[in-house]
């Protein structure tokens, strides 16, 4: 396994920042501190940025309704295709 590039480190750090933001909003809304926040505490733009960063950092591609990652391929459910 190779070392991440500086750009990948920055992108991953941004993903952590977005996750922390969702967590803080969850806690501010009275959420249980022992549980994780879900994506409903992110704006649509933040969700889009988070998933885009994840695809870049972890090498995930979506092509014709199929997910390609680390040499594996699987079909997306119909409702998630875009």
C-alpha positions as CSV (number, residue, x, y, z in Angstrom):
1,X,0.0,0.0,0.0
2,X,1.4,3.4,-0.9
3,X,1.6,6.5,1.2
4,X,-1.2,9.1,0.5
5,X,-0.2,12.2,-1.4
6,X,-0.4,15.7,0.2
7,X,-3.6,16.4,-1.8
8,X,-5.2,13.1,-0.6
9,X,-4.3,14.0,3.0
10,X,-5.9,17.4,2.6
11,X,-9.0,15.8,1.0
12,X,-9.3,13.3,3.8
13,X,-8.9,16.0,6.4
14,X,-11.8,17.9,4.8
15,X,-13.9,14.8,5.0
16,X,-13.2,14.6,8.7
17,X,-14.1,18.3,9.1
18,X,-17.5,17.7,7.3
19,X,-18.1,14.6,9.6
20,X,-17.3,16.7,12.7
21,X,-19.7,19.3,11.5
22,X,-22.5,16.8,11.2
23,X,-21.7,15.4,14.6
24,X,-21.8,18.8,16.2
25,X,-25.2,19.6,14.6
26,X,-26.5,16.2,15.8
27,X,-25.4,16.9,19.3
28,X,-26.8,20.4,19.2
29,X,-30.1,19.0,18.2
30,X,-30.1,16.8,21.3
31,X,-28.7,13.6,19.8
32,X,-27.3,10.8,21.9
33,X,-23.5,11.4,22.3
34,X,-23.0,7.6,22.3
35,X,-24.4,7.3,18.8
36,X,-23.1,8.5,15.4
37,X,-24.8,11.3,13.4
38,X,-26.2,10.4,10.0
39,X,-26.1,12.4,6.8
40,X,-29.4,14.2,7.6
41,X,-27.3,16.7,9.6
42,X,-25.5,17.8,6.4
43,X,-26.7,20.1,3.7
44,X,-27.1,18.7,0.2
45,X,-24.0,20.6,-0.9
46,X,-22.0,19.2,2.1
47,X,-23.2,15.7,1.2
48,X,-22.2,16.1,-2.4
49,X,-18.7,17.4,-1.4
50,X,-18.2,14.6,1.1
51,X,-19.1,11.8,-1.4
52,X,-17.0,13.5,-4.1
53,X,-14.0,13.6,-1.8
54,X,-14.5,10.0,-0.8
55,X,-14.5,8.9,-4.4
56,X,-11.3,10.8,-5.1
57,X,-9.5,9.7,-1.9
58,X,-10.5,6.1,-2.0
59,X,-10.5,5.6,-5.8
60,X,-14.2,4.9,-6.2
61,X,-15.8,5.3,-9.7
62,X,-19.5,5.0,-10.7
63,X,-19.8,4.0,-14.3
64,X,-23.2,3.1,-16.0
65,X,-24.8,2.2,-12.7
66,X,-21.9,0.1,-11.5
67,X,-19.5,0.9,-8.6
68,X,-15.8,0.2,-9.4
69,X,-13.4,0.2,-6.4
70,X,-10.1,-1.6,-5.7
71,X,-10.7,-4.1,-8.5
72,X,-14.2,-5.0,-7.5
73,X,-17.4,-4.1,-9.3
74,X,-21.1,-4.2,-8.1
75,X,-24.4,-2.9,-9.3
76,X,-26.0,0.2,-7.7
77,X,-29.6,-0.1,-6.6
78,X,-31.9,1.5,-9.2
79,X,-32.9,4.5,-6.9
80,X,-29.2,5.5,-6.5
81,X,-28.3,5.7,-10.1
82,X,-27.7,9.1,-11.6
